[in-house]
Amino acid sequence: MFGCWLVGLIDLYRCSEIVVFFCLPLFCVYPLNSKSFLSVCVLLSVAMYCSLIVYRSSSRDVMCYVGLVRPSTPPPLYSEQMSAPAPATKSDAKDSKSGGGALFDNASKSNYDVDTRRRIIGYDDMHHATPTILGAKHLAAATQPQKILCVGCGSGQEVITLTTAIPTATAAPLSIVGVDPSAKMLEMARTRLAAECSADQNKRVELITGYLNDLDLTNPKYTGFDAATSLLVMHFIPDVAGPTGKAAYLKSITQRLKVGARLFHVDVCGDITKPEFIELIDTWCEYVLSKGSTPEFVKQMKELMTEGKITKLVSEERVRQLLGEAGFVKIKRVYQGFQFTGFMAQYAGEPTPTPTQK
Ligand SMILES: C[S@@+](CC[C@H](N)C(=O)[O-])C[C@H]1O[C@@H](n2cnc3c(N)ncnc32)[C@H](O)[C@@H]1O
């Protein structure tokens, strides 16, 4: 009981109930002798502490409150690191190493895997659809070894879904290469793979810390992919000409694909200068709040989506144009949850440059 009193005391720095916490027991027991004083004091403290726990209604908050888990607000992923992108390095200038995987290095299982499901409507269904969109039926029936590339695979949801959805006893071996610049995200992916997938399913997966251009183009292991995913990555990359832009990012994917390969690309689309987009984001913020996120987190999310400092959003039309210019055809919107938009597309080979591009 003394522990409860102590924990309550520790919590006082953030409680507006400080006056009540101290004064109520003293006030109530003032006329009693010292033994009764102590008992009543302890009882009242326990009651106060319990009511404070109830007051912080959600179960996660209770856990944070009693110190079992770290508080998720502000989530480190979107706090200091996100607002200070890593400075460009020499190699950034050579290839499309932008988007800032380092921004995700502060992520933890609780803040990425939990918060992502709160903010992206249908996140699990979108991932569940990935094998089908990539043509899992054909991949499983192929007689030649098949390879899938997962760009920005983060904490591993797509590699887990793919390796579990496509049976291991297929006609030809399947391999999945996941690449992500955030070592922290890949660490989570490895932990999840070990816990959620069989040894055979794990054997098919290779996770590489780095940017796509770190995968050696002269190594046949990292070229000639039969399918690829790029889920929730490109909106961190600026729409600029040159090696750090969205076009270069898509080019670095197509350089590694076979002609005919399918791509599942999910992006955050929107024009931040348009009032209707801000209105959509306001509605989305209400949704995220209704899913249990805190107002502080939702405020950060709104800034993230609308300020253009960290995310580099472009309209859906522009994403379609970029995919088309990279050589993708049959571009179909197959997923939409507020501003989160998913496209299925097929690589038709290097596009022939128009006379003005020559
Ligand atoms: C929002 S997470 C998405 C993770 C995962 N695809 C999912 O659906 O949950 C974005 C991921 O993209 C990675 N990333 C950022 N810039 C990148 C780039 N230029 N190339 C590859 N990955 C990048 C980040 O490190 C992060 O893990």
PDBQT file of the ligand as one rigid body, heavy atoms in Angstrom, charges set to zero:
ROOT
HETATM    1  C1  LIG A 401       5.652   3.995 -43.633  1.00  0.00    +0.000 C 
HETATM    2  S1  LIG A 401       6.935   2.819 -43.657  1.00  0.00    +0.000 S 
HETATM    3  C2  LIG A 401       6.182   1.512 -44.607  1.00  0.00    +0.000 C 
HETATM    4  C3  LIG A 401       6.704   0.164 -44.187  1.00  0.00    +0.000 C 
HETATM    5  C4  LIG A 401       5.983  -1.015 -44.840  1.00  0.00    +0.000 C 
HETATM    6  N1  LIG A 401       6.111  -0.983 -46.261  1.00  0.00    +0.000 N 
HETATM    7  C5  LIG A 401       4.519  -1.080 -44.441  1.00  0.00    +0.000 C 
HETATM    8  O1  LIG A 401       3.673  -1.176 -45.333  1.00  0.00    +0.000 OA
HETATM    9  O2  LIG A 401       4.234  -1.052 -43.249  1.00  0.00    +0.000 OA
HETATM   10  C6  LIG A 401       8.065   3.502 -44.811  1.00  0.00    +0.000 C 
HETATM   11  C7  LIG A 401       9.358   2.720 -44.884  1.00  0.00    +0.000 C 
HETATM   12  O3  LIG A 401      10.072   3.188 -46.036  1.00  0.00    +0.000 OA
HETATM   13  C8  LIG A 401      11.453   3.249 -45.727  1.00  0.00    +0.000 C 
HETATM   14  N2  LIG A 401      12.082   4.196 -46.672  1.00  0.00    +0.000 N 
HETATM   15  C9  LIG A 401      12.138   5.539 -46.590  1.00  0.00    +0.000 A 
HETATM   16  N3  LIG A 401      12.766   6.026 -47.668  1.00  0.00    +0.000 NA
HETATM   17  C10 LIG A 401      13.111   4.985 -48.459  1.00  0.00    +0.000 A 
HETATM   18  C11 LIG A 401      13.786   4.837 -49.714  1.00  0.00    +0.000 A 
HETATM   19  N4  LIG A 401      14.238   5.882 -50.390  1.00  0.00    +0.000 N 
HETATM   20  N5  LIG A 401      13.968   3.606 -50.201  1.00  0.00    +0.000 NA
HETATM   21  C12 LIG A 401      13.501   2.514 -49.538  1.00  0.00    +0.000 A 
HETATM   22  N6  LIG A 401      12.851   2.592 -48.359  1.00  0.00    +0.000 NA
HETATM   23  C13 LIG A 401      12.666   3.800 -47.813  1.00  0.00    +0.000 A 
HETATM   24  C14 LIG A 401      11.484   3.666 -44.278  1.00  0.00    +0.000 C 
HETATM   25  O4  LIG A 401      12.713   3.304 -43.654  1.00  0.00    +0.000 OA
HETATM   26  C15 LIG A 401      10.282   2.920 -43.710  1.00  0.00    +0.000 C 
HETATM   27  O5  LIG A 401      10.639   1.668 -43.176  1.00  0.00    +0.000 OA
ENDROOT
TORSDOF 0
